[in-house]
C-alpha cells in the first residue's frame, strides 16, 4: 500500500486547504462560509438554477445544500420562485443584496487568487489545470 503521506486524495485535500487559506479571511469578513460563497458564485454565473443542478455544480450534497439555501434566504441573499414553464420546478437566484455583495467581494477574492497563482509559474499553472482536468475525466473501474 502507498505511504500515507503519498496518498493522492490526501494530497488533494491538503492542497485544497492551502488554497482555501487564501480566501477564508475575505469570506470571514462578510460572514460567508466557503459553501455559501460557492453557491453565490454559481448563481452569479448561472442565474435561475434548480437546486439539483446547483448541488451538482457546487459539489455539495443535496441535504447540505438545503440548509445552505435556507440560511442564504434568511440573509436575503437568494430568492426562490416557481418556474413559469413548470410549476414543480423551483428556481434559485441572487437577490439585489447578494449582487451588491458579490460586486464588493469579487475583487478581493480575485486579488487573493492573483497572490496565490503568482507563486507558481504560468507553465505550472497551466500544467496543474491540465492535470486536474485529466483527473476529473477519470472513471473508476466498476
N, C-alpha and C positions, 0 to 999 in steps of 0.2 A: 504494500500500500504506500502511496505517496506520502512524503513527510507532511505533517500537519500544516506547517508554515508555507508549504509549496502548493497548497490546495488552490486551484483556480477560483472556486466560489468564494473562499475566504479572502483571497487577494482582491477579488472584485468588490467584496463587502468593505474591505479596508480602504480601497481606492475611493469608493463611494463616500465613506466617512470623511476622508481627507478632502475630497471635492466639496462636500456639503459644508465643511467647516468654513469655507469662504463665504457662503451665502447665509448661514444661520444668523449671524449678527444683524444683517439687513432685515431678515424676516422677523426677528425678535423685536426690532424697533417698531414694527407695525402690527405686532401681536398676531402673526400668522404662523401656522405650522407649515412644515415643508409640503405636506399633502394638500393643505388649503391653497398654498401658492401654486402648486402643480395644477390643481383644478382651475384656479383663476387664469393661469396661463393658457390652459387648454381651451377654456371658454372664450378667451380673448381671440384666439386663432380660429376656433370652431364654434361660433355662437349657435345658440338654439340646439344644443346637443341633448340626446336622450341619455339617461343615467347609465344604461348598459354600455353604450359606446364610450361614454366618458370614463367609466370604470376601466374599460379595456385600454383606452388611450393613455390614461394616467397610471396604469399598473397598480390599481387599488381594488381590493376585493369589494364586491357589491355591498356586503353588510357594513364595511368600514366607510364606504362612500356615502351611505345613507346618513350616518352620523355627521360626517363632514359637511354634507349638503344642508342638513338641519342647522348646524352651527353657522354656516355661511349665510343662510337665510335669516337667522335670528340677528345677525350683524348687518343685515340689509346689503349684503354683497352679491347675492344671487336672487333671481326670481324664477318661479316655475309657472308654466302655463300649458294648457292643453293645446295640442296641435289642431289647427282648423281642418286639416285633412283627415285626421283620425283621432277622435276624442279619447281613445285609450292611451295615446302617446302623450307623455309629459315632456315638454321641452324646458331646458335649463339655460338661463342666460345671465350675464353680468348686469348688475344694476348700474345706474349712473355713478353711484358712490364707489363701486368697485372699479369702474372705468377710470375714475379720477385717481383712485389709489394706485392703480396699475401705472398710470402715466407718471406718478411721482416715484414709485419703487423701481420700475423697469430700468431707468438709467443707473441706479445704484447697483442693481443686480448685474447689469452689463459691465459696469466698472470692475466689480469683483471677478467677473468672468474673464475680462482682459487681464487682470492681475494674475489669475490662475494660469491662463494659457500662455502668457508671455514667459513663464518659467520653463516652457518646453519649446523646442524649435518648431518651425512651421512643418518641417518634414515629420517630426514626432507626432504632432497633432494630426496630420493627415493619415499617418500610419495607424495611430490609435483609433481614429474614426473608422478606417477601413477594417481593422481587426474587430472592433465592436460590431460593425455591420455584419461581418462574417459570422461572428458568434450568434447574432440574432437570427441568422438563417439556418443554424444547426437544428436538426431534428433528432430527438433521442431514438435509439433503437427500440423497437417495440417487441 
